[in-house]
Amino acid sequence: MEENLIIKLSLICTILGIILLVIISDKIELPSSEISSISEKEIGKNIKVIGKVNRVTEKNTITIIDLEDKTGIIQIVAFKPENLKLKKGGLIQVRGKVSLYESSTQIYADSIEIIN
């Protein structure tokens, strides 16, 4: 009898813990990074960058964006972006994973948000 009670309590605590982690993970905000600080040390890490669109190149299902802030320029690679109307000089926020392509760091975008 006590064993069943302990198992039920453990299961309830586990489920509540998972729900709490999901709620908290939505509230965690990535700090914004400056482009010049992004290096090979950050490869594989998720980051957030804010900058101006310098150039947009669209190829089939890939959009490549040259993003510029006051410290530098980096390429953003977006796969099938959600009908974003990006224009040169527009301010955007990008969240994504840092990667290395042909010895240059770039960001694979998870999300792109236009900032007014």
C-alpha positions in Angstrom: 0.0 0.0 0.0 2.8 2.5 0.9 4.7 1.5 -2.2 1.7 2.5 -4.4 1.4 5.8 -2.6 5.1 6.6 -3.0 5.0 5.7 -6.8 1.9 8.0 -7.2 3.5 10.9 -5.4 6.8 10.4 -7.4 4.8 10.4 -10.7 2.9 13.5 -9.7 6.1 15.4 -8.7 7.8 14.4 -11.9 4.9 15.6 -14.1 4.7 18.9 -12.1 8.4 19.4 -12.4 8.4 18.9 -16.2 5.5 21.4 -16.5 7.3 23.9 -14.4 10.5 23.5 -16.5 8.5 24.1 -19.7 7.0 27.3 -18.3 10.3 28.6 -17.0 12.2 27.8 -20.2 9.7 30.1 -22.1 10.6 33.0 -19.8 14.4 32.7 -20.1 15.8 35.4 -22.3 19.0 35.1 -24.2 21.3 38.0 -23.7 22.0 40.0 -26.9 25.4 39.5 -28.4 27.5 42.0 -30.4 28.6 40.6 -33.7 32.3 41.3 -33.1 32.2 39.0 -30.0 30.9 36.0 -32.0 33.9 33.7 -32.6 34.6 30.0 -33.1 34.3 29.5 -29.3 30.5 30.0 -29.7 30.0 27.4 -32.4 27.0 25.3 -31.5 25.7 27.8 -29.0 22.3 29.6 -29.2 22.6 33.4 -29.4 20.5 36.5 -30.1 21.7 39.3 -32.3 20.1 42.6 -33.2 21.2 44.6 -36.2 20.4 46.2 -39.5 19.9 44.3 -42.7 22.8 45.0 -45.1 21.8 42.6 -47.9 19.2 39.9 -48.5 19.8 37.0 -50.9 17.1 34.5 -51.6 17.8 31.0 -53.1 15.0 28.4 -53.3 14.4 27.5 -49.7 17.3 29.5 -48.2 17.5 33.2 -47.3 21.0 34.6 -46.6 21.1 37.9 -44.7 24.1 40.1 -44.1 23.4 41.6 -40.7 25.3 44.6 -39.4 25.6 46.1 -35.9 28.0 48.8 -34.7 30.7 46.2 -34.2 30.6 44.2 -37.5 28.8 42.1 -40.0 27.7 38.4 -39.9 25.8 36.2 -42.3 22.5 34.8 -41.2 21.1 31.7 -42.9 17.4 31.1 -42.7 15.7 28.0 -44.0 12.2 28.6 -45.3 11.6 31.9 -43.4 8.0 32.8 -42.7 7.3 35.3 -45.5 9.4 38.0 -43.9 9.5 41.2 -45.8 13.1 42.1 -45.1 14.5 45.3 -46.6 17.9 46.9 -46.6 18.4 49.1 -43.5 15.6 47.3 -41.6 16.2 46.4 -37.9 15.8 42.8 -37.0 16.4 40.5 -34.1 17.8 37.0 -34.9 17.9 34.0 -32.6 19.9 31.0 -33.7 22.9 28.7 -33.5 26.4 29.8 -34.3 28.1 27.7 -37.0 31.2 27.7 -39.1 31.1 27.7 -42.9 34.2 28.0 -45.1 36.2 29.4 -42.1 33.6 32.1 -41.4 31.2 32.2 -38.5 27.5 32.5 -39.3 24.2 32.0 -37.6 21.6 29.5 -38.6 18.4 31.3 -37.7 15.7 29.7 -35.5 13.6 32.9 -35.6 13.8 36.3 -37.1 11.7 39.2 -35.8 11.4 42.6 -37.5 11.8 45.4 -35.0 10.0 48.7 -35.7 
